[in-house]
Amino acid sequence: MSANQETFKSCYRGRQGALYHLSYMRTAKVKAAYYVLEKAGLILENKRVFDYGFGAGTFFRHLPKSASIAGVEMDEENAIAVREMVEKRGLDGSGIQAIDISKWQDHPLLDEKYDLVVCSHVLEHVPEPEPLVRRLLACLNRSGRLLVLVPINERVVNEHHVHQFHSQALAGLLENCNGVVERIAETDYFFDRLQPLYAKDASGLKRIIQQVLALGIGVLAALFSAEKWHELGVLTGKLFGFKPTQLAAVVSRRE
């Protein structure tokens, strides 16, 4: 495991409270995901969803209760906490499991088929993303889709990111891996000017400022639908010159 990956072994521990899930760092990813999913016409009722690198599990909190969920994350302690969280929300958490990154291709959940596979803010951390993308596409059933989210337009490069993406680069990667990009969107303009504040690990007063800002914007975002939040972001970008900070794509597997 690389030092970059080792950083995330414990970063989500003890952060399952509702206020943590309202943080904009989490809420923005869900808004971006649902914006592009809705534009692609994907309905998640009664669908089988697999989240590769689910982090704190916030995406699971927004899934319909009829969905069947599974996912992997590096930290066993965090996986247990997320499993307990989704079960409290009435979902079956048995598919929430830890993964050994050194043997990631051998995980049994990667041998199953899903209606939706989520890969949110993972590829920028992976030294060689192509094998992962190919394997995730192979997890799709005939009508399944892969949802990919990555950061873009970083004002300060995050020290944990080994790749920087833009629309053409991500689309090229996905197509080279036998994917068909059905919908791709640049979104989340609100984080643009704040990104440098969160690009590096912080402590003390700076950490408190980070948390207060993230919660405040996260609560505001929660009041809007994914589409309305995106539209408001586009308008804000035009008025103040903000750039989009997330790139979201819905991908099918080329037969």
C-alpha positions as CSV (number, residue, x, y, z in Angstrom):
1,M,0.0,0.0,0.0
2,S,1.3,3.4,-0.9
3,A,1.7,6.2,1.7
4,N,-1.1,8.0,-0.2
5,Q,-3.4,5.1,0.4
6,E,-2.3,4.6,3.9
7,T,-3.5,8.1,4.8
8,F,-7.1,6.9,4.3
9,K,-6.9,3.9,6.6
10,S,-8.4,5.8,9.5
11,C,-9.5,9.2,8.2
12,Y,-13.3,8.4,8.5
13,R,-13.2,6.8,11.9
14,G,-15.6,8.3,14.5
15,R,-17.3,10.5,11.9
16,Q,-20.8,9.0,11.4
17,G,-22.8,11.7,13.1
18,A,-25.5,13.5,11.1
19,L,-23.5,16.8,11.1
20,Y,-20.5,15.1,9.6
21,H,-22.7,13.8,6.8
22,L,-24.0,17.3,6.2
23,S,-20.5,18.6,5.6
24,Y,-20.1,20.0,2.2
25,M,-17.2,17.8,1.4
26,R,-19.7,14.9,1.5
27,T,-22.9,16.7,0.4
28,A,-21.3,18.1,-2.7
29,K,-20.3,14.6,-3.9
30,V,-23.9,13.3,-3.5
31,K,-25.3,16.4,-5.3
32,A,-22.8,15.9,-8.2
33,A,-23.6,12.2,-8.4
34,Y,-27.4,12.6,-8.4
35,Y,-27.2,15.5,-10.9
36,V,-25.5,13.4,-13.5
37,L,-27.5,10.2,-12.7
38,E,-30.8,12.1,-13.1
39,K,-29.5,13.6,-16.4
40,A,-28.7,10.1,-17.6
41,G,-32.3,9.0,-16.6
42,L,-31.1,6.5,-14.0
43,I,-33.6,5.5,-11.3
44,L,-32.1,3.7,-8.3
45,E,-35.3,2.1,-6.9
46,N,-34.8,-1.7,-6.6
47,K,-31.3,-1.4,-8.1
48,R,-28.2,-3.2,-6.9
49,V,-25.5,-0.6,-6.1
50,F,-21.8,-1.2,-5.4
51,D,-19.6,1.7,-4.1
52,Y,-15.9,1.1,-4.5
53,G,-14.2,3.3,-1.9
54,F,-17.4,4.4,-0.1
55,G,-15.5,6.6,2.4
56,A,-17.9,7.6,5.2
57,G,-20.9,6.0,3.4
58,T,-22.8,9.2,2.8
59,F,-24.0,8.1,-0.7
60,F,-25.6,5.1,0.9
61,R,-27.7,7.5,3.1
62,H,-29.3,8.9,0.0
63,L,-30.3,5.7,-1.7
64,P,-33.9,4.5,-1.7
65,K,-34.6,1.8,0.8
66,S,-35.5,-0.6,-2.0
67,A,-31.9,-0.6,-3.2
68,S,-29.5,-3.4,-2.5
69,I,-26.2,-2.1,-1.5
70,A,-22.6,-3.3,-1.3
71,G,-19.3,-1.5,-1.0
72,V,-15.6,-1.8,0.0
73,E,-13.3,0.5,1.9
74,M,-9.8,0.0,3.3
75,D,-10.5,0.5,7.0
76,E,-12.2,-2.4,8.8
77,E,-13.2,-0.2,11.7
78,N,-14.8,2.3,9.3
79,A,-16.5,-0.5,7.3
80,I,-18.2,-1.7,10.6
81,A,-19.4,1.8,11.4
82,V,-20.8,2.3,8.0
83,R,-22.5,-1.1,8.1
84,E,-24.1,-0.2,11.4
85,M,-25.2,3.2,10.0
86,V,-27.0,1.8,6.9
87,E,-28.7,-1.0,9.0
88,K,-30.1,1.7,11.3
89,R,-31.6,3.3,8.2
90,G,-33.3,0.1,7.2
91,L,-30.9,-1.2,4.6
92,D,-29.1,-4.5,4.5
93,G,-25.5,-3.8,5.5
94,S,-24.0,-7.3,4.9
95,G,-22.4,-6.1,1.6
96,I,-20.4,-3.4,3.4
97,Q,-16.9,-4.9,3.7
98,A,-13.3,-4.0,4.1
99,I,-10.8,-4.6,1.3
100,D,-7.1,-5.4,1.3
101,I,-5.7,-3.0,-1.4
102,S,-2.7,-5.2,-2.0
103,K,-5.1,-7.9,-3.1
104,W,-8.0,-5.7,-4.3
105,Q,-8.7,-7.7,-7.5
106,D,-9.4,-10.8,-5.4
107,H,-12.3,-9.4,-3.4
108,P,-15.4,-11.5,-3.9
109,L,-17.7,-8.5,-4.3
110,L,-15.8,-7.7,-7.5
111,D,-17.0,-11.0,-9.0
112,E,-20.6,-10.0,-8.8
113,K,-22.8,-7.9,-11.1
114,Y,-24.5,-4.6,-10.4
115,D,-26.9,-2.1,-11.8
116,L,-24.7,0.8,-10.6
117,V,-21.1,0.9,-9.6
118,V,-19.9,4.1,-7.9
119,C,-16.2,5.2,-8.0
120,S,-16.3,8.6,-6.3
121,H,-13.0,10.5,-5.7
122,V,-10.9,7.4,-6.0
123,L,-9.2,7.6,-9.4
124,E,-7.1,10.7,-8.5
125,H,-5.5,8.7,-5.7
126,V,-4.7,5.5,-7.7
127,P,-1.2,5.4,-9.4
128,E,-2.5,3.2,-12.2
129,P,-6.3,3.8,-12.6
130,E,-6.8,1.8,-15.8
131,P,-6.9,-1.7,-14.2
132,L,-9.4,-0.5,-11.6
133,V,-11.7,1.1,-14.2
134,R,-11.7,-2.0,-16.4
135,R,-12.5,-4.2,-13.4
136,L,-15.3,-2.0,-12.3
137,L,-16.8,-1.9,-15.8
138,A,-16.7,-5.7,-15.7
139,C,-18.9,-5.7,-12.6
140,L,-21.8,-4.2,-14.6
141,N,-24.7,-6.2,-15.7
142,R,-26.0,-5.8,-19.2
143,S,-27.9,-2.5,-18.4
144,G,-25.5,-1.4,-15.7
145,R,-23.7,1.9,-15.4
146,L,-20.5,3.1,-13.8
147,L,-20.6,6.5,-12.0
148,V,-17.2,8.2,-11.7
149,L,-16.5,11.4,-9.8
150,V,-13.1,13.2,-9.7
151,P,-12.0,16.7,-8.7
152,I,-11.0,19.3,-11.3
153,N,-9.6,22.8,-11.5
154,E,-7.7,22.5,-8.2
155,R,-6.3,25.9,-7.3
156,V,-3.9,24.1,-5.0
157,V,-3.1,20.5,-5.8
158,N,-4.1,18.2,-3.0
159,E,-1.0,16.5,-1.6
160,H,-2.9,13.2,-1.7
161,H,-3.7,13.4,-5.4
162,V,-1.5,11.6,-7.9
163,H,-3.6,12.5,-10.9
164,Q,-5.3,15.8,-12.1
165,F,-8.2,15.4,-14.5
166,H,-10.2,17.4,-16.9
167,S,-13.1,16.4,-19.1
168,Q,-11.2,15.1,-22.1
169,A,-8.6,13.2,-19.9
170,L,-11.3,11.4,-17.9
171,A,-13.4,10.6,-21.0
172,G,-10.3,9.3,-22.7
173,L,-9.4,7.1,-19.8
174,L,-12.9,5.7,-19.6
175,E,-13.1,5.0,-23.3
176,N,-9.7,3.4,-23.4
177,C,-10.9,1.0,-20.8
178,N,-13.8,-0.2,-23.0
179,G,-16.3,2.3,-21.6
180,V,-18.9,4.4,-23.3
181,V,-19.4,7.8,-21.8
182,E,-23.1,8.5,-21.8
183,R,-23.2,11.7,-19.7
184,I,-20.4,13.9,-18.4
185,A,-20.8,17.1,-16.5
186,E,-18.6,19.7,-14.8
187,T,-20.4,20.8,-11.6
188,D,-19.9,22.1,-8.0
189,Y,-18.9,25.8,-8.5
190,F,-19.3,26.7,-4.8
191,F,-16.1,25.0,-3.7
192,D,-13.8,26.8,-6.1
193,R,-12.6,29.6,-3.9
194,L,-12.6,27.4,-0.8
195,Q,-10.5,24.6,-2.3
196,P,-7.1,25.9,-1.2
197,L,-8.3,25.9,2.4
198,Y,-9.0,22.1,2.2
199,A,-6.1,21.1,0.0
200,K,-3.8,20.2,2.9
201,D,-4.4,18.6,6.2
202,A,-5.1,21.0,9.0
203,S,-5.3,21.2,12.8
204,G,-6.2,23.8,15.5
205,L,-8.0,27.0,14.5
206,K,-7.7,26.2,10.7
207,R,-9.4,22.9,11.2
208,I,-12.2,24.6,13.1
209,I,-12.7,27.1,10.3
210,Q,-12.7,24.3,7.8
211,Q,-15.5,22.4,9.7
212,V,-17.7,25.5,10.2
213,L,-17.5,26.5,6.6
214,A,-18.1,22.9,5.4
215,L,-21.1,22.5,7.6
216,G,-22.7,25.9,6.7
217,I,-22.5,25.3,2.9
218,G,-23.5,21.7,3.3
219,V,-26.7,22.6,5.2
220,L,-27.5,25.2,2.4
221,A,-26.9,22.6,-0.3
222,A,-29.1,20.1,1.4
223,L,-32.1,22.5,0.9
224,F,-31.8,22.2,-2.9
225,S,-32.4,19.4,-5.4
226,A,-29.3,18.2,-7.2
227,E,-30.4,20.0,-10.4
228,K,-31.3,23.3,-8.7
229,W,-28.0,23.3,-6.8
230,H,-26.1,22.8,-10.1
231,E,-28.0,25.5,-11.8
232,L,-27.4,27.9,-8.9
233,G,-23.7,27.0,-9.1
234,V,-23.6,27.7,-12.8
235,L,-25.2,31.1,-12.2
236,T,-22.7,31.8,-9.4
237,G,-19.9,30.9,-11.7
238,K,-21.0,33.3,-14.3
239,L,-21.5,36.1,-11.8
240,F,-18.2,35.7,-9.8
241,G,-15.9,33.7,-12.1
242,F,-16.1,30.5,-10.1
243,K,-14.9,27.3,-11.8
244,P,-16.5,23.9,-11.5
245,T,-14.6,21.7,-9.0
246,Q,-16.1,18.2,-9.7
247,L,-16.4,16.2,-12.8
248,A,-19.0,13.5,-12.9
249,A,-19.5,10.8,-15.6
250,V,-22.0,8.0,-16.3
251,V,-20.5,5.2,-18.3
252,S,-21.7,1.9,-19.8
253,R,-19.6,-1.0,-20.9
254,R,-18.9,-1.4,-24.6
255,E,-20.1,-4.8,-25.8
